[in-house]
Amino acid sequence: MPNRLSDRAAIIERHWREQARTRRLYTLIGGGGLIVVVALSLVFANEANAGKFFERLPFFFDFTKDLVPRDWLEVLRAMFDLPSPYDDGSLKYNYPEGRYLVTADLYIPEYIEKMLETLNIALLSTVIGALFGFVLSFLAARNMMPNALVRGVARRFMEILRAFPDVVIAGFFLAVLTLGPIPAIMAVSIHSIGALGKMFFEVVENADMRPEEGLRAVGGSWIERVRFALVPQVLPNFASYFLLRFEINVRASTIIGAVGGGGIGELLRLSISQGHGAKTISIVILLFGTIVAVDQFSAWLRRRLVGGDAFLPAT
């Protein structure tokens, strides 16, 4: 018996060493292939690309250096539309005279107003995406839609909606509807329907089907089974995905704004093209602070919705 155990242990050890050698060989081959691909990509970027990557790289650091303002208080002045002692007419700040919004006593600086516009685009687009994705998710879920044709059409439709980046969709709508937030809302909404619909129907397919079977046994309709058996289970995860998508859409709305979709992204593009370092930095700070605040708030709310706080130590 001891000899058998020792022989088996030797076989296992030999097999483990062979697998370790095979894994090391595959790792070396994969790493070498990755290095070759990256090297070829850089060569292509430098020779075939019109931008001449390596030749233009030093200009990036020159651009960063030019962004440093002569006075860091200029960043705050630009953010809140305050008069600047350096304004010779080229800064084009919007001073408070005659620019009162909401009420006669409440003045909203332009950058903050545009940031709110970006948040509105993201929020409205996420709501539209969640509403349509909610309906499509139950039509695409295998456990709730036995009809393969309906299920396949719903899934293919969502795949088509999320196949193209929202920036590409926005470019199409901007060409048709001209500049403004409406094309941005339509583009982000279309992409959100496809993305949220996929995440939603995966949640539905992993739901506990025993409540649904009970309702079916007593004659409940399809809508009643969805309403009373599935929705209470999946709603917390749906809300979590909704908040996650809202975070993504804030960034997407900013990028689309840079190509004419309104919001803070448009002002960021203009400030960079005009070489206004203080304005660019103030927009970046405002954008960064807003995204961090949205991320932290939505992460906290998601933990509350799905019960993540149960695993945290009491304070």
C-alpha positions in Angstrom: 0.0 0.0 0.0 2.7 2.6 0.8 4.4 1.8 -2.5 1.1 2.3 -4.4 0.6 5.7 -2.7 4.1 6.8 -3.4 3.8 5.7 -7.1 0.5 7.6 -7.4 2.1 10.7 -5.8 5.0 10.5 -8.2 2.6 10.2 -11.2 0.6 13.2 -10.0 3.8 15.3 -9.4 5.2 14.3 -12.9 1.8 15.3 -14.5 1.8 18.6 -12.6 5.3 19.4 -13.8 4.4 18.7 -17.4 1.4 20.9 -17.1 3.5 23.7 -15.6 6.0 23.4 -18.4 3.1 23.6 -21.0 1.7 26.7 -19.3 5.1 28.4 -19.2 5.5 27.6 -22.9 2.0 29.0 -23.8 2.8 32.1 -21.7 6.0 32.7 -23.5 4.3 32.3 -26.9 1.4 34.5 -25.9 3.7 37.2 -24.5 6.0 37.1 -27.5 3.0 37.4 -29.9 1.7 40.3 -27.9 5.0 42.1 -28.1 5.2 41.5 -31.9 1.6 42.8 -32.4 2.3 46.0 -30.3 5.6 46.6 -32.2 3.9 46.3 -35.6 1.1 48.6 -34.4 3.5 51.2 -33.3 5.4 50.9 -36.7 2.1 51.3 -38.5 1.2 54.3 -36.4 4.5 56.0 -37.1 4.8 55.2 -40.8 1.4 54.7 -42.3 -0.7 57.0 -40.1 -0.9 60.6 -41.2 -0.4 61.8 -37.6 3.2 60.4 -37.4 2.8 59.2 -33.8 6.4 59.4 -32.6 7.1 62.6 -34.4 4.1 64.4 -32.9 4.5 62.9 -29.4 6.7 65.8 -28.1 3.9 68.3 -29.0 1.7 66.6 -26.5 3.9 67.8 -23.6 4.1 71.3 -25.2 0.3 71.4 -25.3 0.1 70.3 -21.6 2.6 73.0 -20.7 0.6 75.7 -22.5 -2.5 74.8 -20.5 -0.9 76.0 -17.2 -2.6 79.4 -16.5 -0.7 82.5 -15.6 -2.8 82.8 -12.5 -4.6 79.8 -10.9 -7.4 82.0 -9.8 -8.3 82.3 -13.4 -9.6 78.7 -13.2 -12.2 79.8 -10.6 -13.0 82.9 -12.5 -13.7 80.9 -15.6 -15.8 78.3 -13.7 -18.0 80.9 -12.1 -18.0 83.6 -14.8 -16.2 86.1 -12.6 -14.5 89.2 -14.2 -10.8 88.6 -15.0 -8.2 91.3 -14.8 -6.5 89.7 -17.8 -9.5 89.9 -20.1 -8.6 91.9 -23.2 -11.7 90.8 -25.0 -10.3 87.4 -26.1 -11.4 85.4 -23.1 -15.1 85.7 -23.9 -16.3 85.1 -20.3 -20.0 85.4 -19.7 -20.2 87.9 -16.9 -23.3 87.9 -14.7 -25.0 91.0 -16.3 -28.2 89.9 -17.8 -27.6 86.2 -17.4 -30.0 85.2 -14.6 -31.6 81.8 -14.9 -34.6 80.1 -13.1 -35.4 83.2 -11.1 -34.3 86.8 -11.1 -32.1 86.2 -8.0 -30.4 82.9 -9.1 -27.5 83.2 -11.5 -26.1 79.9 -12.9 -22.6 80.1 -14.5 -22.4 78.8 -18.0 -20.2 75.9 -17.2 -22.4 74.6 -14.4 -25.5 75.1 -16.6 -23.8 73.0 -19.4 -22.8 70.4 -16.8 -26.4 70.1 -15.7 -27.4 69.8 -19.4 -25.0 66.9 -19.8 -26.5 65.2 -16.7 -30.0 65.8 -18.1 -29.0 64.2 -21.4 -27.6 61.2 -19.5 -30.5 60.8 -17.1 -33.2 61.1 -19.7 -31.4 58.7 -22.1 -31.0 56.2 -19.3 -34.6 56.3 -18.3 -35.7 55.8 -21.9 -33.2 52.9 -22.3 -34.4 51.3 -19.0 -38.1 51.5 -20.0 -37.7 49.8 -23.4 -35.0 47.5 -22.1 -37.4 46.4 -19.3 -40.0 45.3 -21.8 -37.6 43.7 -24.2 -35.9 41.7 -21.4 -38.9 39.6 -20.6 -39.5 39.0 -24.3 -35.9 37.9 -24.7 -35.6 35.7 -21.6 -35.8 31.9 -22.3 -37.6 31.2 -19.1 -40.4 33.7 -19.8 -40.8 33.6 -23.6 -41.2 30.0 -24.9 -41.8 31.3 -28.4 -38.3 31.0 -30.1 -39.3 33.5 -32.9 -40.3 36.3 -30.5 -37.2 35.6 -28.3 -34.9 35.6 -31.3 -36.3 38.9 -32.7 -36.0 40.6 -29.3 -32.4 39.5 -28.9 -31.4 40.4 -32.4 -33.1 43.8 -32.1 -31.1 44.6 -29.0 -27.9 43.4 -30.6 -28.5 45.8 -33.5 -29.1 48.7 -31.2 -25.8 48.2 -29.3 -23.8 47.2 -32.3 -22.7 50.7 -33.1 -21.0 53.1 -30.6 -23.3 55.9 -29.4 -20.8 58.5 -30.9 -21.4 56.9 -34.4 -25.2 57.0 -33.9 -24.9 60.6 -32.7 -23.0 61.6 -35.8 -25.8 60.3 -38.0 -28.5 62.2 -36.0 -26.4 65.3 -35.9 -26.2 65.2 -39.7 -30.0 64.9 -40.0 -31.2 67.0 -37.0 -28.3 69.5 -36.8 -26.5 70.4 -33.6 -28.0 70.2 -30.1 -28.9 67.9 -27.2 -31.8 66.1 -29.0 -29.5 64.0 -31.3 -27.4 63.2 -28.2 -30.4 62.0 -26.3 -31.5 59.8 -29.2 -28.1 58.3 -29.7 -27.4 57.5 -26.1 -31.0 56.2 -25.6 -30.7 53.8 -28.6 -27.4 52.4 -27.3 -28.8 52.2 -23.7 -31.8 50.2 -24.9 -29.6 47.5 -26.3 -27.1 47.4 -23.4 -29.7 47.5 -20.6 -32.0 45.1 -22.3 -29.2 42.5 -22.5 -28.2 42.9 -18.8 -31.9 42.8 -17.8 -32.8 39.6 -19.6 -29.8 37.9 -18.1 -31.1 38.8 -14.7 -34.5 37.5 -15.6 -33.1 34.2 -16.8 -31.3 33.7 -13.5 -34.5 34.4 -11.4 -36.2 31.8 -9.2 -39.0 30.4 -11.2 -41.0 28.8 -8.4 -43.2 31.8 -7.8 -43.9 31.9 -11.5 -44.8 28.2 -11.6 -47.2 28.8 -8.7 -49.0 31.6 -10.5 -49.2 29.6 -13.7 -50.7 26.7 -11.8 -53.6 28.9 -10.5 -54.2 30.3 -14.0 -52.2 33.6 -13.9 -51.7 35.3 -17.2 -48.3 36.0 -18.7 -48.4 39.7 -17.6 -49.5 38.7 -14.1 -46.7 36.2 -13.8 -44.2 38.9 -14.8 -45.7 41.5 -12.5 -46.0 39.4 -9.3 -43.4 36.6 -9.7 -40.5 38.1 -11.6 -40.5 41.9 -11.1 -40.1 41.8 -7.3 -37.1 39.6 -7.7 -35.3 41.4 -10.5 -36.1 45.0 -9.6 -33.1 45.6 -7.2 -30.7 44.3 -9.9 -32.5 46.3 -12.6 -32.0 49.4 -10.5 -28.4 48.6 -9.9 -27.8 48.3 -13.7 -29.8 51.4 -14.3 -27.4 53.4 -12.0 -24.4 51.8 -13.6 -25.6 52.7 -17.0 -26.3 56.3 -15.8 -22.6 56.6 -14.9 -21.6 55.4 -18.3 -24.0 57.7 -20.1 -22.6 60.8 -18.3 -19.3 60.1 -19.9 -20.9 59.2 -23.2 -22.9 62.5 -23.2 -19.7 64.5 -22.6 -18.0 62.8 -25.5 -21.0 63.4 -27.8 -21.1 67.0 -26.7 -17.6 67.5 -28.0 -18.9 66.6 -31.5 -21.9 68.9 -31.4 -24.3 67.2 -29.0 -24.5 70.0 -26.5 -23.6 70.0 -22.9 -20.2 70.5 -21.3 -18.3 68.5 -23.9 -19.0 71.2 -26.5 -17.5 73.9 -24.3 -14.5 71.7 -23.6 -13.8 71.3 -27.3 -14.1 75.0 -27.9 -11.8 76.0 -25.0 -9.1 73.5 -26.2 -9.3 74.7 -29.8 -9.1 78.4 -28.7 -6.1 77.7 -26.4 -7.7 78.9 -23.2 -5.8 77.0 -20.5 -7.7 78.3 -17.5 -11.1 77.5 -19.1 -10.0 74.0 -20.1 -8.7 73.2 -16.6 -11.9 74.6 -15.0 -14.1 72.4 -17.3 -11.9 69.3 -16.6 -12.1 69.9 -12.8 -15.9 70.4 -13.0 -16.3 67.3 -15.1 -14.1 65.2 -12.9 -15.8 66.3 -9.8 -19.3 65.6 -11.2 -18.4 62.1 -12.5 -16.8 61.2 -9.1 -19.9 62.4 -7.3 -22.2 60.5 -9.6 -20.0 57.4 -9.3 -19.9 57.5 -5.5 -23.6 58.2 -5.1 -24.7 55.5 -7.5 -22.3 53.0 -5.9 -23.7 53.8 -2.5 -27.3 53.5 -3.8 -26.6 50.2 -5.6 -25.2 48.7 -2.3 -28.3 49.8 -0.5 -30.6 48.3 -3.2 -28.9 44.9 -3.5 -28.0 44.6 0.2 -24.3 45.0 -0.1 -24.1 46.8 3.2 -24.9 43.6 5.0 -21.3 42.5 4.4 -19.8 45.7 5.7 -18.7 46.0 9.4 -21.0 48.0 11.6 -19.9 51.5 12.4 
